[in-house]
Amino acid sequence: MKDKVFKKTYQVSINSVNINKKLGLFGILGYLQDIATVHAEVMGFGLEDMIRDQSFWVLVRQKLRMTKFPVWNESVEIQTWSRPPEGMYAFREFEIFLDGEKIGDCSTVWMILDGVTRKVKKPDFSMERINPRTDYHLDYIAHKVEVRDNFEKVNTITVRNSDLDLNMHVNNTKYSQWILDSIPIELHKTATLNEFEINFMAETHLGDEIDIYRARNVEGEFKHDITYKGVRHSDGKTCFLAKLLAD
């Protein structure tokens, strides 16, 4: 029987830190994607397995909570496991530790798409194959981000070659980079991220122009409560909706 909880340690490298010499949002999301990929291989849902099945995983929703960010050269241990699936959805959870102290966690929701039609495909979610953890789970699941009505356009991104993954669509971590590039540098210097939540709503491809919009909530609990959305310029379709909470 494979272990339900998979663990991996990451040393914070120089190319994963931000201007404050701390592990950045883009870096931690990359670690989460990496350990999810490795664990999927162990479970029999890896890259080669999905290619044989003409399918691929897509991340639908993600919510990250952090209480502390490690600095350059420190090491973090990430633990991940599957939560029991529901219908067409699979759930993966993570906890992040620094020197034995939990400093963050993350909830993700996934679906499987047909590699030819790009439509949702009914997966083989047998309990034996998923091997979900049933003794513990996070106290939340990533849900839909609330849509606001006070958006203003702040940036336009053109999808580049380096944004694409092996499925020829934009890698999920790149959306966070687009958001980070749309935030004023002074906020990068002074704000500390508490939560990041994102919904992936449509694929984006090479050459697409994505307009980035921002909406602020000035009455929230946090000093910075900001929602971002990406809208494809050619057809007006919303590709992602994200929310950041920071102090």
C-alpha positions, 0 to 999 in steps of 0.5 A, spaced: 500 500 500 502 506 497 503 512 503 497 516 503 501 522 505 507 524 500 513 528 503 518 532 499 523 537 501 525 544 497 531 548 499 529 555 497 534 557 491 536 564 489 531 564 483 525 562 487 526 569 492 523 575 491 525 582 492 525 581 499 529 575 499 523 571 501 520 565 497 515 568 493 508 566 491 510 564 484 516 560 487 511 556 492 506 555 487 512 552 483 513 547 489 506 545 490 506 544 482 512 539 483 510 535 488 503 534 486 506 532 479 511 527 483 506 524 487 501 523 481 506 519 478 507 514 484 499 514 484 499 512 477 496 518 474 502 521 472 504 524 465 506 517 461 499 514 464 495 520 462 498 520 455 496 513 454 489 515 456 489 521 452 488 525 458 491 531 462 490 534 469 487 541 469 487 545 476 480 548 477 481 552 483 486 553 488 487 557 495 493 558 499 494 560 506 501 562 509 503 565 516 510 566 514 515 565 508 522 562 508 528 566 506 533 564 501 537 558 503 532 555 508 529 549 507 521 547 507 518 540 507 511 540 503 506 534 505 501 532 500 495 528 500 489 526 496 482 528 499 476 523 497 473 525 490 466 528 489 463 526 482 468 529 476 472 533 481 479 530 485 482 534 491 489 535 493 491 538 499 498 541 502 501 543 508 508 547 508 513 546 514 519 550 516 523 547 521 517 543 524 513 549 524 507 549 519 507 556 516 502 554 510 497 550 507 493 549 500 487 546 497 486 545 490 481 542 486 482 538 479 479 535 473 481 531 467 480 533 460 480 529 454 487 530 450 483 531 443 476 534 445 479 538 451 472 536 454 471 534 461 473 526 461 470 522 467 476 519 470 477 512 474 476 515 481 477 508 484 478 509 492 484 504 491 487 508 485 486 515 489 488 512 496 485 518 499 487 520 506 481 519 511 484 521 518 485 528 517 484 534 512 484 541 511 478 545 514 477 549 508 476 547 500 478 552 495 471 555 492 469 560 487 472 567 488 467 572 489 466 577 483 466 584 484 463 590 480 468 595 481 474 593 476 479 597 473 484 595 467 491 595 470 495 591 465 495 587 458 499 581 457 501 577 451 502 569 452 509 568 450 512 561 448 515 561 455 508 561 458 506 554 455 506 547 458 507 541 455 499 541 453 500 547 449 496 552 454 499 556 459 502 553 466 497 555 472 503 558 475 504 563 470 497 566 472 500 568 478 506 571 475 501 575 471 498 578 477 505 579 480 507 583 474 500 588 475 502 590 482 505 596 484 512 595 486 511 599 492 506 594 494 511 588 493 516 592 498 511 593 503 506 588 503 506 581 506 501 575 503 496 572 507 492 568 502 492 567 495 486 564 491 485 563 484 479 560 479 481 557 472 476 558 468 478 558 460 485 555 457 489 561 454 494 560 448 500 562 445 499 569 442 492 571 446 492 578 449 489 578 456 487 584 459 488 584 467 483 588 471 483 589 479 478 591 484 479 593 491 475 592 497 477 597 502 472 594 508 475 588 508 479 585 514 486 585 511 490 592 509 490 589 502 484 585 499 484 585 492 481 581 486 484 580 479 481 577 473 484 576 466 480 577 460 481 575 453 481 581 449 479 577 442 472 575 445 471 578 452 472 571 456 474 571 463 480 566 463 481 567 471 479 570 477 484 571 483 484 574 490 489 576 494 489 578 502 495 581 504 497 586 510 
